[in-house]
């Protein structure tokens, strides 16, 4: 969380999302930089300093998942997970030319994930994938939902993946729907 007071405070167990990722064969290898307290539009804290945008080091990669955005833009990882309340996976993805999904509340499991806002549930944070391709975002989301996260996180929505809904069949297959993409 970028808190100096949390240095050395190692988690005693993994959050449900990480447990599922391990079960699916993922290899988590790094925790990236975030702004202190998370909720900020750029990425800087007193523990690790400032993260800059890999496309222009005089600019920010955004925040609060800016460290993840910078790593992905540099192709240092095939996929990452960020947290989002008000744009924290969307802003870095836009600023680093990435794809992302800010899921609905409780769509992906959040149980046991550490948060800077613990006890404040009036505005919930969500975990969302960030990647260099839309197919990676889909694969991540479909895989996590396919693992039935509601069996490990009672707050996760009990809803299977629907290819029909993904294809927007009830909405004309997406014809006429406007999609936004970050252009690098």
N, CA, C and O atoms as a DFTB+ gen file, in Angstrom:
736 C
 N C O
     1  1       0.816      -1.200       0.000
     2  2       0.000       0.000       0.000
     3  2       0.855       1.258       0.000
     4  3       0.333       2.373       0.024
     5  1       2.172       1.073      -0.027
     6  2       3.051       2.221      -0.006
     7  2       3.227       2.818       1.369
     8  3       3.777       3.912       1.492
     9  1       2.771       2.126       2.425
    10  2       2.918       2.620       3.787
    11  2       4.274       2.212       4.347
    12  3       4.618       1.030       4.341
    13  1       5.046       3.181       4.831
    14  2       6.331       2.857       5.456
    15  2       6.110       1.988       6.692
    16  3       6.947       1.141       7.002
    17  1       5.009       2.182       7.396
    18  2       4.741       1.403       8.611
    19  2       4.459      -0.069       8.316
    20  3       4.479      -0.887       9.236
    21  1       4.197      -0.426       7.060
    22  2       3.914      -1.824       6.708
    23  2       5.153      -2.547       6.177
    24  3       5.050      -3.704       5.770
    25  1       6.313      -1.903       6.170
    26  2       7.529      -2.576       5.716
    27  2       7.781      -3.783       6.612
    28  3       7.777      -3.670       7.838
    29  1       7.996      -4.924       5.998
    30  2       8.258      -6.158       6.741
    31  2       7.010      -6.878       7.208
    32  3       7.111      -7.968       7.772
    33  1       5.838      -6.305       6.992
    34  2       4.576      -6.934       7.394
    35  2       4.142      -7.892       6.282
    36  3       3.356      -7.527       5.408
    37  1       4.657      -9.106       6.325
    38  2       4.416     -10.095       5.270
    39  2       3.099     -10.818       5.533
    40  3       2.805     -11.194       6.668
    41  1       2.315     -11.009       4.484
    42  2       1.032     -11.714       4.615
    43  2       1.247     -13.138       5.105
    44  3       2.200     -13.805       4.703
    45  1       0.366     -13.594       5.966
    46  2       0.444     -14.956       6.496
    47  2      -0.252     -15.958       5.579
    48  3      -0.036     -17.164       5.701
    49  1      -1.080     -15.469       4.665
    50  2      -1.797     -16.323       3.722
    51  2      -2.115     -15.509       2.474
    52  3      -2.089     -14.279       2.501
    53  1      -2.412     -16.198       1.392
    54  2      -2.748     -15.541       0.127
    55  2      -4.225     -15.180       0.085
    56  3      -5.047     -15.810       0.749
    57  1      -4.553     -14.169      -0.696
    58  2      -5.960     -13.860      -0.912
    59  2      -6.556     -14.928      -1.839
    60  3      -5.826     -15.678      -2.486
    61  1      -7.867     -14.983      -1.892
    62  2      -8.562     -16.005      -2.683
    63  2      -8.177     -15.922      -4.154
    64  3      -7.991     -16.959      -4.791
    65  1      -8.052     -14.721      -4.712
    66  2      -7.689     -14.598      -6.121
    67  2      -6.325     -15.227      -6.387
    68  3      -6.157     -15.926      -7.386
    69  1      -5.360     -14.994      -5.523
    70  2      -4.026     -15.570      -5.702
    71  2      -4.085     -17.090      -5.538
    72  3      -3.424     -17.812      -6.285
    73  1      -4.861     -17.585      -4.580
    74  2      -5.034     -19.038      -4.434
    75  2      -5.529     -19.659      -5.746
    76  3      -5.008     -20.677      -6.200
    77  1      -6.537     -19.030      -6.339
    78  2      -7.102     -19.540      -7.599
    79  2      -6.063     -19.449      -8.712
    80  3      -5.942     -20.374      -9.516
    81  1      -5.314     -18.352      -8.771
    82  2      -4.280     -18.215      -9.799
    83  2      -3.240     -19.330      -9.685
    84  3      -2.829     -19.898     -10.697
    85  1      -2.813     -19.647      -8.464
    86  2      -1.880     -20.765      -8.266
    87  2      -2.495     -22.072      -8.768
    88  3      -1.832     -22.846      -9.459
    89  1      -3.751     -22.318      -8.427
    90  2      -4.434     -23.546      -8.860
    91  2      -4.512     -23.634     -10.378
    92  3      -4.494     -24.729     -10.941
    93  1      -4.599     -22.491     -11.037
    94  2      -4.674     -22.455     -12.504
    95  2      -3.293     -22.521     -13.161
    96  3      -3.192     -22.550     -14.388
    97  1      -2.230     -22.546     -12.353
    98  2      -0.876     -22.665     -12.892
    99  2      -0.132     -21.358     -13.059
   100  3       0.953     -21.341     -13.641
   101  1      -0.685     -20.261     -12.565
   102  2      -0.008     -18.969     -12.673
   103  2       1.225     -18.941     -11.766
   104  3       1.323     -19.693     -10.797
   105  1       2.154     -18.058     -12.106
   106  2       3.375     -17.891     -11.320
   107  2       3.485     -16.413     -10.920
   108  3       4.154     -15.637     -11.603
   109  1       2.832     -16.022      -9.816
   110  2       3.001     -14.638      -9.351
   111  2       4.465     -14.410      -8.976
   112  3       5.059     -15.227      -8.273
   113  1       5.051     -13.298      -9.444
   114  2       6.476     -13.109      -9.202
   115  2       6.858     -11.735      -8.686
   116  3       8.016     -11.528      -8.326
   117  1       5.941     -10.796      -8.635
   118  2       6.312      -9.462      -8.183
   119  2       5.071      -8.704      -7.721
   120  3       3.966      -8.925      -8.215
   121  1       5.278      -7.824      -6.780
   122  2       4.230      -6.884      -6.385
   123  2       4.720      -5.519      -6.846
   124  3       5.827      -5.108      -6.499
   125  1       3.922      -4.827      -7.608
   126  2       4.365      -3.572      -8.222
   127  2       3.995      -2.359      -7.366
   128  3       3.218      -2.465      -6.418
   129  1       4.556      -1.230      -7.713
   130  2       4.414      -0.002      -6.945
   131  2       3.014       0.586      -7.040
   132  3       2.337       0.485      -8.064
   133  1       2.604       1.206      -5.936
   134  2       1.317       1.900      -5.835
   135  2       1.538       3.196      -5.062
   136  3       2.534       3.324      -4.350
   137  1       0.629       4.155      -5.191
   138  2       0.751       5.351      -4.361
   139  2       0.342       5.041      -2.918
   140  3      -0.459       4.140      -2.670
   141  1       0.895       5.789      -1.987
   142  2       0.511       5.616      -0.592
   143  2      -0.993       5.812      -0.469
   144  3      -1.526       6.795      -0.982
   145  1      -1.668       4.923       0.181
   146  2      -3.122       4.857       0.390
   147  2      -3.899       4.467      -0.867
   148  3      -5.128       4.421      -0.831
   149  1      -3.230       4.192      -1.947
   150  2      -3.821       3.738      -3.211
   151  2      -4.579       4.793      -3.989
   152  3      -4.291       4.974      -5.172
   153  1      -5.497       5.476      -3.418
   154  2      -6.431       6.306      -4.168
   155  2      -5.763       7.594      -4.651
   156  3      -5.896       8.648      -4.028
   157  1      -5.040       7.491      -5.774
   158  2      -4.339       8.650      -6.319
   159  2      -4.088       8.424      -7.799
   160  3      -3.942       7.277      -8.219
   161  1      -4.032       9.455      -8.586
   162  2      -3.908       9.354     -10.038
   163  2      -2.505       9.181     -10.572
   164  3      -2.316       9.076     -11.784
   165  1      -1.516       9.147      -9.696
   166  2      -0.154       8.820     -10.117
   167  2       0.460       7.905      -9.069
   168  3      -0.117       7.715      -7.999
   169  1       1.624       7.337      -9.365
   170  2       2.178       6.292      -8.513
   171  2       3.485       6.735      -7.875
   172  3       4.536       6.755      -8.516
   173  1       3.395       7.090      -6.593
   174  2       4.564       7.515      -5.829
   175  2       4.283       7.275      -4.350
   176  3       3.165       7.486      -3.880
   177  1       5.313       6.828      -3.616
   178  2       5.182       6.665      -2.170
   179  2       6.559       6.817      -1.533
   180  3       7.566       6.900      -2.235
   181  1       6.600       6.853      -0.212
   182  2       7.853       7.068       0.507
   183  2       8.678       5.790       0.673
   184  3       9.794       5.842       1.189
   185  1       8.153       4.665       0.249
   186  2       8.878       3.398       0.357
   187  2       9.691       3.136      -0.908
   188  3      10.894       2.889      -0.834
   189  1       9.034       3.187      -2.070
   190  2       9.684       2.837      -3.340
   191  2       9.883       4.020      -4.278
   192  3      10.500       3.874      -5.333
   193  1       9.370       5.184      -3.909
   194  2       9.540       6.356      -4.757
   195  2       8.518       6.438      -5.878
   196  3       7.420       5.888      -5.785
   197  1       8.903       7.137      -6.938
   198  2       7.996       7.424      -8.052
   199  2       8.177       6.423      -9.180
   200  3       9.297       6.043      -9.521
   201  1       7.050       6.001      -9.756
   202  2       7.065       5.183     -10.969
   203  2       6.760       6.109     -12.135
   204  3       5.837       6.921     -12.069
   205  1       7.538       5.985     -13.199
   206  2       7.317       6.834     -14.373
   207  2       6.743       6.018     -15.521
   208  3       6.813       4.789     -15.532
   209  1       6.183       6.721     -16.470
   210  2       5.596       6.086     -17.640
   211  2       6.715       5.586     -18.560
   212  3       7.613       6.354     -18.905
   213  1       6.673       4.310     -18.961
   214  2       7.752       3.788     -19.804
   215  2       7.798       4.409     -21.199
   216  3       8.827       4.321     -21.869
   217  1       6.731       5.021     -21.644
   218  2       6.712       5.652     -22.966
   219  2       7.297       7.062     -22.916
   220  3       7.793       7.568     -23.922
   221  1       7.238       7.692     -21.744
   222  2       7.779       9.035     -21.564
   223  2       8.078       9.200     -20.076
   224  3       7.159       9.385     -19.279
   225  1       9.336       9.135     -19.700
   226  2       9.718       9.129     -18.286
   227  2       9.439      10.448     -17.580
   228  3       9.604      10.535     -16.363
   229  1       9.019      11.474     -18.311
   230  2       8.632      12.731     -17.685
   231  2       7.152      12.738     -17.320
   232  3       6.645      13.701     -16.745
   233  1       6.469      11.651     -17.661
   234  2       5.023      11.549     -17.427
   235  2       4.741      10.425     -16.426
   236  3       5.611       9.601     -16.143
   237  1       3.535      10.403     -15.905
   238  2       3.110       9.360     -14.966
   239  2       2.480       8.195     -15.725
   240  3       1.933       8.390     -16.810
   241  1       2.550       6.982     -15.163
   242  2       1.811       5.871     -15.748
   243  2       0.380       5.846     -15.233
   244  3      -0.381       4.937     -15.565
   245  1       0.007       6.829     -14.429
   246  2      -1.312       6.847     -13.800
   247  2      -1.261       6.126     -12.468
   248  3      -0.201       5.705     -12.005
   249  1      -2.411       5.997     -11.877
   250  2      -2.492       5.320     -10.593
   251  2      -3.916       4.874     -10.342
   252  3      -4.815       5.295     -11.069
   253  1      -4.148       4.087      -9.400
   254  2      -3.161       3.681      -8.422
   255  2      -2.385       2.428      -8.823
   256  3      -1.382       2.107      -8.187
   257  1      -2.815       1.726      -9.843
   258  2      -2.091       0.524     -10.293
   259  2      -1.042       0.879     -11.341
   260  3      -0.839       0.131     -12.297
   261  1      -0.380       2.012     -11.163
   262  2       0.598       2.503     -12.133
   263  2       1.845       1.653     -12.252
   264  3       2.411       1.543     -13.339
   265  1       2.286       1.049     -11.163
   266  2       3.441       0.157     -11.231
   267  2       3.144      -1.047     -12.106
   268  3       3.992      -1.487     -12.883
   269  1       1.946      -1.571     -11.977
   270  2       1.516      -2.706     -12.804
   271  2       1.427      -2.280     -14.265
   272  3       1.852      -3.014     -15.157
   273  1       0.874      -1.093     -14.506
   274  2       0.776      -0.584     -15.873
   275  2       2.139      -0.419     -16.520
   276  3       2.323      -0.785     -17.681
   277  1       3.095       0.129     -15.781
   278  2       4.440       0.330     -16.321
   279  2       5.121      -1.005     -16.622
   280  3       5.748      -1.155     -17.671
   281  1       5.004      -1.974     -15.712
   282  2       5.609      -3.290     -15.930
   283  2       5.026      -3.963     -17.175
   284  3       5.765      -4.519     -17.986
   285  1       3.721      -3.911     -17.321
   286  2       3.068      -4.531     -18.476
   287  2       3.446      -3.830     -19.775
   288  3       3.686      -4.485     -20.789
   289  1       3.499      -2.501     -19.748
   290  2       3.869      -1.757     -20.953
   291  2       5.285      -2.104     -21.401
   292  3       5.578      -2.099     -22.597
   293  1       6.158      -2.404     -20.452
   294  2       7.532      -2.795     -20.764
   295  2       7.647      -4.274     -21.136
   296  3       8.745      -4.772     -21.385
   297  1       6.506      -4.974     -21.172
   298  2       6.447      -6.421     -21.466
   299  2       7.212      -7.228     -20.415
   300  3       7.790      -8.271     -20.721
   301  1       7.209      -6.732     -19.168
   302  2       7.860      -7.430     -18.076
   303  2       6.995      -8.514     -17.466
   304  3       7.455      -9.269     -16.610
   305  1       5.756      -8.596     -17.895
   306  2       4.828      -9.600     -17.405
   307  2       3.730      -9.763     -18.453
   308  3       3.371      -8.794     -19.122
   309  1       3.194     -10.966     -18.604
   310  2       2.125     -11.154     -19.596
   311  2       0.767     -10.646     -19.133
   312  3      -0.104     -10.360     -19.954
   313  1       0.583     -10.533     -17.809
   314  2      -0.715     -10.127     -17.289
   315  2      -0.536      -9.648     -15.862
   316  3       0.347     -10.131     -15.152
   317  1      -1.348      -8.720     -15.439
   318  2      -1.277      -8.232     -14.068
   319  2      -2.658      -8.022     -13.502
   320  3      -3.653      -8.040     -14.226
   321  1      -2.708      -7.824     -12.200
   322  2      -3.969      -7.565     -11.515
   323  2      -3.806      -6.286     -10.724
   324  3      -2.831      -6.111      -9.994
   325  1      -4.763      -5.400     -10.876
   326  2      -4.755      -4.154     -10.125
   327  2      -6.041      -4.029      -9.330
   328  3      -6.950      -4.850      -9.450
   329  1      -6.097      -2.989      -8.520
   330  2      -7.316      -2.702      -7.774
   331  2      -7.927      -1.424      -8.319
   332  3      -7.220      -0.557      -8.833
   333  1      -9.244      -1.312      -8.206
   334  2      -9.923      -0.154      -8.778
   335  2     -11.122       0.246      -7.936
   336  3     -11.946      -0.588      -7.559
   337  1     -11.201       1.524      -7.651
   338  2     -12.401       2.136      -7.081
   339  2     -12.905       3.185      -8.069
   340  3     -14.054       3.141      -8.508
   341  1     -12.026       4.130      -8.410
   342  2     -12.428       5.233      -9.259
   343  2     -11.604       5.386     -10.523
   344  3     -11.569       6.469     -11.107
   345  1     -10.942       4.327     -10.956
   346  2     -10.171       4.405     -12.189
   347  2      -8.780       3.806     -12.089
   348  3      -7.971       3.975     -13.002
   349  1      -8.487       3.117     -11.013
   350  2      -7.124       2.693     -10.723
   351  2      -6.572       1.561     -11.583
   352  3      -5.363       1.328     -11.548
   353  1      -7.379       0.855     -12.343
   354  2      -6.844      -0.014     -13.394
   355  2      -7.078       0.636     -14.755
   356  3      -6.329       0.398     -15.703
   357  1      -8.113       1.450     -14.842
   358  2      -8.461       2.079     -16.122
   359  2      -7.496       3.194     -16.500
   360  3      -7.104       3.297     -17.662
   361  1      -7.109       4.025     -15.550
   362  2      -6.211       5.147     -15.851
   363  2      -4.826       4.643     -16.282
   364  3      -4.346       5.061     -17.336
   365  1      -4.160       3.759     -15.510
   366  2      -2.856       3.267     -15.965
   367  2      -2.942       2.506     -17.294
   368  3      -2.024       2.580     -18.111
   369  1      -4.031       1.785     -17.507
   370  2      -4.177       1.071     -18.775
   371  2      -4.266       2.048     -19.936
   372  3      -3.670       1.820     -20.989
   373  1      -5.001       3.127     -19.753
   374  2      -5.101       4.140     -20.803
   375  2      -3.753       4.834     -21.021
   376  3      -3.365       5.087     -22.162
   377  1      -3.047       5.137     -19.947
   378  2      -1.784       5.876     -20.059
   379  2      -0.624       5.008     -20.538
   380  3       0.394       5.531     -20.991
   381  1      -0.770       3.683     -20.443
   382  2       0.313       2.778     -20.847
   383  2      -0.090       1.902     -22.038
   384  3       0.579       0.910     -22.325
   385  1      -1.164       2.255     -22.725
   386  2      -1.627       1.541     -23.928
   387  2      -1.920       0.065     -23.659
   388  3      -1.443      -0.811     -24.381
   389  1      -2.703      -0.201     -22.621
   390  2      -3.055      -1.559     -22.227
   391  2      -4.558      -1.781     -22.316
   392  3      -5.331      -0.860     -22.580
   393  1      -4.944      -3.023     -22.090
   394  2      -6.348      -3.394     -21.985
   395  2      -6.636      -3.749     -20.536
   396  3      -5.759      -4.229     -19.817
   397  1      -7.859      -3.512     -20.117
   398  2      -8.229      -3.828     -18.740
   399  2      -9.719      -4.089     -18.649
   400  3     -10.472      -3.851     -19.594
   401  1     -10.123      -4.580     -17.501
   402  2     -11.532      -4.747     -17.170
   403  2     -11.705      -4.318     -15.731
   404  3     -11.019      -4.809     -14.835
   405  1     -12.617      -3.407     -15.521
   406  2     -12.994      -3.025     -14.160
   407  2     -14.301      -3.775     -13.907
   408  3     -15.370      -3.303     -14.295
   409  1     -14.222      -4.953     -13.251
   410  2     -15.423      -5.769     -13.069
   411  2     -16.440      -5.118     -12.141
   412  3     -16.122      -4.179     -11.411
   413  1     -17.660      -5.627     -12.177
   414  2     -18.680      -5.217     -11.216
   415  2     -18.254      -5.677      -9.829
   416  3     -17.462      -6.609      -9.690
   417  1     -18.780      -5.024      -8.814
   418  2     -18.469      -5.406      -7.440
   419  2     -18.768      -6.877      -7.212
   420  3     -19.814      -7.384      -7.618
   421  1     -17.830      -7.557      -6.556
   422  2     -17.952      -8.954      -6.151
   423  2     -17.994      -9.939      -7.313
   424  3     -18.266     -11.118      -7.088
   425  1     -17.736      -9.505      -8.550
   426  2     -17.710     -10.452      -9.677
   427  2     -16.479     -11.344      -9.596
   428  3     -16.567     -12.546      -9.850
   429  1     -15.339     -10.771      -9.246
   430  2     -14.122     -11.535      -9.005
   431  2     -13.864     -11.538      -7.501
   432  3     -14.216     -10.576      -6.819
   433  1     -13.260     -12.596      -6.972
   434  2     -13.098     -12.695      -5.516
   435  2     -12.144     -11.651      -4.955
   436  3     -11.129     -11.321      -5.570
   437  1     -12.483     -11.138      -3.784
   438  2     -11.655     -10.141      -3.104
   439  2     -11.283     -10.590      -1.691
   440  3     -10.510      -9.917      -1.010
   441  1     -11.827     -11.716      -1.252
   442  2     -11.611     -12.180       0.124
   443  2     -10.135     -12.303       0.444
   444  3      -9.344     -12.795      -0.361
   445  1      -9.780     -11.848       1.631
   446  2      -8.429     -11.905       2.189
   447  2      -7.414     -11.010       1.482
   448  3      -6.224     -11.076       1.792
   449  1      -7.856     -10.177       0.540
   450  2      -6.949      -9.224      -0.099
   451  2      -6.773      -8.039       0.854
   452  3      -7.749      -7.523       1.398
   453  1      -5.557      -7.625       1.045
   454  2      -5.287      -6.491       1.922
   455  2      -5.702      -5.217       1.211
   456  3      -5.543      -5.093      -0.004
   457  1      -6.227      -4.284       1.960
   458  2      -6.728      -3.063       1.357
   459  2      -6.403      -1.884       2.256
   460  3      -6.380      -2.011       3.481
   461  1      -6.154      -0.749       1.648
   462  2      -5.856       0.461       2.418
   463  2      -7.110       0.989       3.110
   464  3      -7.010       1.787       4.042
   465  1      -8.258       0.563       2.675
   466  2      -9.527       1.077       3.194
   467  2     -10.284       0.035       4.011
   468  3     -11.515       0.047       4.024
   469  1      -9.581      -0.861       4.690
   470  2     -10.249      -1.925       5.448
   471  2     -11.246      -1.341       6.437
   472  3     -10.945      -0.389       7.158
   473  1     -12.435      -1.926       6.459
   474  2     -13.498      -1.457       7.329
   475  2     -14.392      -0.424       6.675
   476  3     -15.454      -0.101       7.206
   477  1     -13.984       0.095       5.542
   478  2     -14.775       1.091       4.814
   479  2     -15.353       0.395       3.596
   480  3     -14.713       0.345       2.545
   481  1     -16.551      -0.138       3.728
   482  2     -17.142      -0.881       2.631
   483  2     -18.208      -0.102       1.864
   484  3     -18.879      -0.676       1.006
   485  1     -18.381       1.187       2.149
   486  2     -19.409       1.947       1.433
   487  2     -19.026       2.167      -0.025
   488  3     -19.902       2.274      -0.883
   489  1     -17.731       2.235      -0.317
   490  2     -17.247       2.306      -1.695
   491  2     -16.248       1.179      -1.842
   492  3     -15.099       1.291      -1.415
   493  1     -16.696       0.083      -2.454
   494  2     -15.862      -1.114      -2.539
   495  2     -14.823      -1.021      -3.640
   496  3     -15.043      -0.403      -4.681
   497  1     -13.698      -1.645      -3.386
   498  2     -12.649      -1.803      -4.377
   499  2     -12.864      -3.134      -5.087
   500  3     -13.443      -4.057      -4.515
   501  1     -12.405      -3.236      -6.317
   502  2     -12.476      -4.490      -7.061
   503  2     -11.087      -4.825      -7.590
   504  3     -10.247      -3.939      -7.753
   505  1     -10.850      -6.098      -7.857
   506  2      -9.623      -6.551      -8.495
   507  2      -9.907      -6.734      -9.974
   508  3     -10.916      -7.336     -10.340
   509  1      -9.025      -6.217     -10.835
   510  2      -9.244      -6.325     -12.269
   511  2      -7.974      -6.619     -13.031
   512  3      -6.896      -6.161     -12.650
   513  1      -8.091      -7.390     -14.119
   514  2      -6.919      -7.736     -14.928
   515  2      -6.454      -6.574     -15.799
   516  3      -7.244      -5.726     -16.213
   517  1      -5.158      -6.561     -16.063
   518  2      -4.542      -5.596     -16.977
   519  2      -3.611      -6.400     -17.879
   520  3      -2.894      -7.279     -17.399
   521  1      -3.613      -6.108     -19.186
   522  2      -2.790      -6.903     -20.108
   523  2      -2.531      -6.135     -21.391
   524  3      -3.088      -5.062     -21.620
   525  1      -1.664      -6.714     -22.229
   526  2      -1.347      -6.120     -23.532
   527  2      -2.312      -6.539     -24.632
   528  3      -2.198      -6.065     -25.762
   529  1      -3.266      -7.425     -24.323
   530  2      -4.243      -7.830     -25.333
   531  2      -5.601      -8.054     -24.692
   532  3      -5.698      -8.422     -23.521
   533  1      -6.638      -7.829     -25.468
   534  2      -7.998      -8.071     -25.006
   535  2      -8.222      -9.558     -24.747
   536  3      -8.940      -9.929     -23.818
   537  1      -7.604     -10.414     -25.573
   538  2      -7.772     -11.859     -25.377
   539  2      -7.199     -12.306     -24.032
   540  3      -7.722     -13.241     -23.427
   541  1      -6.142     -11.660     -23.556
   542  2      -5.582     -12.000     -22.239
   543  2      -6.529     -11.604     -21.115
   544  3      -6.687     -12.341     -20.142
   545  1      -7.152     -10.456     -21.247
   546  2      -8.129     -10.010     -20.243
   547  2      -9.299     -10.991     -20.202
   548  3      -9.764     -11.364     -19.125
   549  1      -9.771     -11.406     -21.374
   550  2     -10.870     -12.373     -21.436
   551  2     -10.441     -13.707     -20.831
   552  3     -11.171     -14.280     -20.022
   553  1      -9.277     -14.205     -21.209
   554  2      -8.801     -15.500     -20.705
   555  2      -8.693     -15.486     -19.178
   556  3      -9.110     -16.436     -18.516
   557  1      -8.135     -14.411     -18.624
   558  2      -8.017     -14.282     -17.172
   559  2      -9.400     -14.324     -16.522
   560  3      -9.643     -15.120     -15.614
   561  1     -10.292     -13.471     -16.988
   562  2     -11.615     -13.360     -16.379
   563  2     -12.391     -14.661     -16.495
   564  3     -12.996     -15.116     -15.524
   565  1     -12.376     -15.257     -17.672
   566  2     -13.082     -16.518     -17.891
   567  2     -12.496     -17.625     -17.011
   568  3     -13.245     -18.443     -16.477
   569  1     -11.192     -17.664     -16.854
   570  2     -10.537     -18.687     -16.030
   571  2     -10.882     -18.530     -14.556
   572  3     -11.176     -19.515     -13.879
   573  1     -10.850     -17.305     -14.060
   574  2     -11.172     -17.067     -12.649
   575  2     -12.633     -17.431     -12.379
   576  3     -12.933     -18.104     -11.393
   577  1     -13.532     -16.992     -13.246
   578  2     -14.955     -17.309     -13.056
   579  2     -15.182     -18.812     -13.202
   580  3     -16.000     -19.387     -12.484
   581  1     -14.461     -19.453     -14.129
   582  2     -14.578     -20.891     -14.320
   583  2     -14.122     -21.694     -13.115
   584  3     -14.521     -22.847     -12.953
   585  1     -13.287     -21.100     -12.264
   586  2     -12.814     -21.766     -11.055
   587  2     -13.836     -21.681      -9.918
   588  3     -13.572     -22.150      -8.811
   589  1     -14.991     -21.089     -10.185
   590  2     -16.079     -20.949      -9.202
   591  2     -15.597     -20.306      -7.903
   592  3     -15.601     -20.941      -6.848
   593  1     -15.182     -19.045      -7.989
   594  2     -14.613     -18.369      -6.816
   595  2     -15.582     -18.258      -5.644
   596  3     -15.146     -18.093      -4.505
   597  1     -16.869     -18.343      -5.894
   598  2     -17.864     -18.251      -4.833
   599  2     -17.739     -19.413      -3.838
   600  3     -18.273     -19.340      -2.731
   601  1     -17.042     -20.477      -4.226
   602  2     -16.810     -21.575      -3.287
   603  2     -15.747     -21.235      -2.248
   604  3     -15.639     -21.912      -1.226
   605  1     -14.956     -20.182      -2.506
   606  2     -13.913     -19.749      -1.572
   607  2     -14.193     -18.372      -0.993
   608  3     -13.707     -18.039       0.088
   609  1     -14.972     -17.575      -1.704
   610  2     -15.318     -16.215      -1.263
   611  2     -16.835     -16.105      -1.272
   612  3     -17.430     -16.003      -2.345
   613  1     -17.472     -16.122      -0.117
   614  2     -18.935     -16.105      -0.077
   615  2     -19.570     -14.847      -0.667
   616  3     -20.761     -14.846      -0.977
   617  1     -18.790     -13.777      -0.824
   618  2     -19.344     -12.555      -1.411
   619  2     -19.261     -12.540      -2.943
   620  3     -19.912     -11.718      -3.588
   621  1     -18.474     -13.435      -3.523
   622  2     -18.345     -13.479      -4.982
   623  2     -19.673     -13.919      -5.597
   624  3     -20.318     -14.850      -5.116
   625  1     -20.063     -13.238      -6.660
   626  2     -21.334     -13.519      -7.330
   627  2     -21.319     -14.931      -7.917
   628  3     -20.369     -15.314      -8.599
   629  1     -22.371     -15.700      -7.650
   630  2     -22.508     -17.065      -8.181
   631  2     -23.098     -16.978      -9.588
   632  3     -24.308     -17.100      -9.776
   633  1     -22.235     -16.768     -10.556
   634  2     -22.683     -16.651     -11.944
   635  2     -21.586     -17.191     -12.841
   636  3     -20.465     -16.684     -12.858
   637  1     -21.932     -18.229     -13.587
   638  2     -20.993     -18.851     -14.520
   639  2     -20.665     -17.880     -15.658
   640  3     -21.395     -16.918     -15.898
   641  1     -19.560     -18.146     -16.349
   642  2     -19.191     -17.397     -17.548
   643  2     -20.222     -17.686     -18.628
   644  3     -20.648     -18.830     -18.790
   645  1     -20.626     -16.662     -19.365
   646  2     -21.579     -16.833     -20.461
   647  2     -20.971     -16.287     -21.752
   648  3     -20.774     -15.081     -21.898
   649  1     -20.679     -17.185     -22.675
   650  2     -20.138     -16.761     -23.960
   651  2     -21.166     -15.936     -24.731
   652  3     -20.805     -15.021     -25.471
   653  1     -22.447     -16.261     -24.555
   654  2     -23.530     -15.497     -25.207
   655  2     -23.526     -14.045     -24.718
   656  3     -23.644     -13.116     -25.518
   657  1     -23.391     -13.858     -23.416
   658  2     -23.374     -12.503     -22.869
   659  2     -22.105     -11.767     -23.298
   660  3     -22.153     -10.576     -23.606
   661  1     -20.968     -12.474     -23.321
   662  2     -19.725     -11.861     -23.770
   663  2     -19.856     -11.379     -25.216
   664  3     -19.339     -10.320     -25.572
   665  1     -20.555     -12.165     -26.052
   666  2     -20.743     -11.808     -27.460
   667  2     -21.851     -10.767     -27.652
   668  3     -22.150     -10.386     -28.783
   669  1     -22.453     -10.312     -26.568
   670  2     -23.524      -9.306     -26.597
   671  2     -24.679      -9.722     -27.512
   672  3     -25.238      -8.896     -28.234
   673  1     -25.030     -11.012     -27.472
   674  2     -26.086     -11.518     -28.344
   675  2     -27.409     -10.795     -28.139
   676  3     -28.130     -10.552     -29.106
   677  1     -27.738     -10.448     -26.910
   678  2     -29.004      -9.752     -26.643
   679  2     -28.938      -8.271     -26.993
   680  3     -29.921      -7.546     -26.840
   681  1     -27.797      -7.832     -27.453
   682  2     -27.613      -6.422     -27.804
   683  2     -27.100      -6.276     -29.227
   684  3     -26.277      -5.407     -29.515
   685  1     -27.586      -7.123     -30.104
   686  2     -27.231      -7.031     -31.518
   687  2     -25.795      -7.416     -31.814
   688  3     -25.240      -6.992     -32.827
   689  1     -25.188      -8.206     -30.955
   690  2     -23.813      -8.635     -31.193
   691  2     -22.793      -7.512     -31.052
   692  3     -21.654      -7.645     -31.497
   693  1     -23.191      -6.433     -30.447
   694  2     -22.272      -5.326     -30.233
   695  2     -22.242      -4.319     -31.369
   696  3     -21.510      -3.331     -31.295
   697  1     -23.027      -4.549     -32.427
   698  2     -23.069      -3.614     -33.550
   699  2     -23.658      -2.291     -33.052
   700  3     -24.744      -2.256     -32.473
   701  1     -22.935      -1.232     -33.284
   702  2     -23.374       0.079     -32.855
   703  2     -22.924       0.431     -31.441
   704  3     -23.098       1.570     -31.005
   705  1     -22.342      -0.538     -30.710
   706  2     -21.839      -0.270     -29.382
   707  2     -20.472       0.395     -29.513
   708  3     -19.653      -0.037     -30.324
   709  1     -20.222       1.414     -28.746
   710  2     -18.960       2.136     -28.818
   711  2     -18.009       1.575     -27.760
   712  3     -18.339       1.559     -26.573
   713  1     -16.833       1.117     -28.188
   714  2     -15.803       0.652     -27.297
   715  2     -14.686       1.682     -27.285
   716  3     -14.325       2.224     -28.330
   717  1     -14.146       1.949     -26.123
   718  2     -13.028       2.882     -25.998
   719  2     -11.727       2.105     -25.916
   720  3     -11.645       1.102     -25.207
   721  1     -10.753       2.541     -26.606
   722  2      -9.437       1.913     -26.544
   723  2      -8.378       2.990     -26.367
   724  3      -8.457       4.067     -26.957
   725  1      -7.393       2.677     -25.547
   726  2      -6.294       3.610     -25.363
   727  2      -5.353       3.479     -26.561
   728  3      -4.959       2.372     -26.930
   729  1      -5.007       4.583     -27.147
   730  2      -4.090       4.572     -28.297
   731  2      -2.744       5.087     -27.851
   732  3      -2.638       6.153     -27.245
   733  1      -1.711       4.316     -28.158
   734  2      -0.360       4.699     -27.717
   735  2       0.325       5.577     -28.702
   736  3       1.465       5.985     -28.478
